Amino acid sequence: MATLRIDLDAELLAAAAHIMGTADNYATINEALRRIVVHERQLRNLERLMAESILAPVPEANSA
């Protein structure tokens, strides 16, 4: 894995660790990144499914 040095908000990192139940900074950051990726993939899939569903808005016909 790549090594990257970054400054983080210590309080935010601690809050994230508490919420996710992770034991150290390494695990907290990796779990947070994993959750973001999963969330975004789910969101995109839901958007795609809605666009393809019968519930999708029907474009109005041009009456001009």
C-alpha positions in Angstrom: 0.0 0.0 0.0 1.0 3.6 -0.6 2.2 5.7 2.3 0.8 9.2 2.5 1.5 11.8 5.1 -1.5 14.1 5.8 -2.8 16.3 8.6 -6.1 15.2 10.0 -8.6 16.7 12.5 -7.9 14.6 15.6 -11.4 15.1 17.0 -13.0 14.1 13.8 -10.8 11.1 13.5 -11.6 10.0 17.1 -15.3 10.5 16.5 -15.2 8.4 13.3 -13.2 5.7 15.2 -15.9 5.6 17.9 -18.7 5.4 15.5 -17.1 2.7 13.4 -15.6 0.8 16.4 -12.1 0.8 14.9 -9.0 0.4 17.0 -6.5 2.7 15.4 -6.1 5.5 12.9 -5.1 3.2 10.1 -8.2 1.1 10.5 -10.4 4.2 10.9 -9.2 5.8 7.7 -9.4 2.7 5.6 -12.9 1.8 7.0 -14.1 5.4 6.3 -12.8 5.2 2.7 -14.4 1.8 2.2 -17.8 3.1 3.5 -17.6 6.2 1.2 -16.9 4.0 -1.8 -19.7 1.6 -1.0 -22.2 4.4 -0.3 -21.4 6.2 -3.6 -21.7 2.9 -5.6 -25.1 2.2 -4.0 -26.3 5.7 -4.7 -25.3 5.5 -8.4 -27.0 2.1 -8.7 -30.2 3.4 -7.1 -30.1 6.4 -9.5 -29.6 4.1 -12.4 -32.5 1.8 -11.3 -34.8 4.8 -10.8 -34.0 6.1 -14.3 -34.8 2.7 -15.7 -37.9 2.1 -13.6 -41.6 2.7 -14.4 -41.5 5.3 -11.6 -39.1 7.5 -13.5 -40.6 10.8 -14.6 -42.0 10.8 -18.1 -40.6 13.6 -20.3 -43.5 15.9 -21.4 -44.2 15.9 -25.1 -43.5 19.1 -26.9 -46.8 20.8 -27.7 -45.3 23.4 -30.0 
